[in-house]
């Protein structure tokens, strides 16, 4: 048994072995191995040329390799692919106060605001469960093929004043009558164009640049990807279906920004 990290095992399966599986042919059919004879060789060459030009995927989500035509994938690659497919049922379980914005110099309030604004891009609430918008199966497979990991590094945001048409933007709050005569405050333009100066009591506002919600989304994707790798290690180890590989966890930290 060969001991191998989960990332290397995934890349081996999706880059080296599963492309050897059925090869997309003309009309979406798949090439089968032909018998001897020049006609068979000629037909095989035509179909392989078609495959190379259109880049259609095989049923394992990878582009078939013409050079591997006729060579069967290693059985362990099919086991790995089956385990990846079972990640489709993976749900999001966020602990209270979750924030992936450590190391960016943000206050607790700024972190909470960024997380709240990013959540609709990360997951949707389905009943009492949070469902991920990005699919762990596709996430794992994509980075296996690219031999990469989700990006998590982010530039430290800086506060800058909001500008409007190249000039400082001003704001003020005015009382507005709502339903049943109830008054509430509404934020409006705080600049007086006639006097060419801000209204009394007007104020300026700042925004963080770059927007840390982008870091929340990227780092959430990294955390989900890393958690999915851990699940795969457990599945592949406990099920005992691998014949030639003993898999171990990723050497990457689960939350590198928190170190």
SULJO-V713521 format. One record per residue. PHI is phi in whole degrees, 0 to 359 (none if undefined). OMEGA is omega in whole degrees, -180 to 180 (* if undefined). Layout:
BEGIN
PHI,OMEGA
PHI,OMEGA
END
This chain:
BEGIN
none,179
263,177
279,-174
213,177
289,-175
300,180
296,179
294,179
295,179
296,179
296,177
300,-178
294,-173
273,-179
259,-173
248,-172
256,-176
295,173
296,177
280,-177
290,-174
313,-175
254,-178
297,179
246,-178
294,176
74,177
85,177
284,-180
238,-179
287,172
249,-178
290,-179
266,175
284,-177
287,179
105,-178
295,-179
300,180
296,179
297,-180
297,-179
297,178
301,-180
297,179
296,-178
293,179
294,177
296,177
298,-178
298,-177
296,-175
282,-175
261,174
64,179
293,-177
274,171
274,-174
287,177
257,175
79,179
233,178
284,179
298,179
260,-180
299,-178
294,-178
260,-177
305,178
91,179
266,-176
288,176
294,175
294,-180
304,-180
297,179
295,177
292,178
297,179
298,-180
298,179
297,178
293,178
299,180
299,-179
284,175
289,-178
300,-180
271,-177
288,180
249,-179
261,179
234,-177
268,175
289,179
299,179
76,-179
300,175
207,177
258,-171
253,177
298,177
87,-179
255,176
71,-178
263,176
287,178
300,179
294,179
294,177
295,-179
298,179
295,-179
295,179
296,-179
298,-179
286,-179
275,-172
305,178
300,178
272,-178
261,-174
207,174
236,180
274,180
243,-174
70,178
255,-176
245,173
267,179
255,-178
293,175
281,175
265,-173
270,-180
303,-180
300,-179
293,180
298,-179
294,-177
294,-179
299,-178
285,173
293,-179
293,-180
277,-176
54,-174
221,175
225,177
301,179
287,178
227,-178
287,-173
212,178
292,179
296,-177
292,175
236,178
282,175
225,179
290,177
289,179
245,178
227,-178
56,177
80,-179
239,179
302,177
267,180
242,-178
224,173
208,179
248,180
234,178
286,180
230,180
274,179
255,-179
297,178
60,176
75,-178
283,-180
267,173
214,-178
269,177
232,180
277,-179
227,177
300,-177
260,-178
254,179
266,-175
293,180
289,-179
279,-179
56,175
202,180
294,173
293,175
303,180
84,179
290,-177
218,176
254,180
231,178
244,172
230,178
270,-178
226,0
288,-177
295,-178
293,176
298,178
295,178
293,179
300,-179
296,-179
297,-177
285,173
297,178
298,178
297,-179
298,179
296,179
301,-179
293,177
296,178
296,176
299,178
297,177
297,179
297,178
301,179
298,-179
298,-176
291,179
282,-175
287,-178
281,174
62,-178
266,178
289,-177
262,-174
229,-176
226,170
247,-171
266,175
233,-174
291,180
292,176
281,-179
284,176
291,-179
291,-179
223,-174
298,-179
285,-176
265,-178
283,*
END
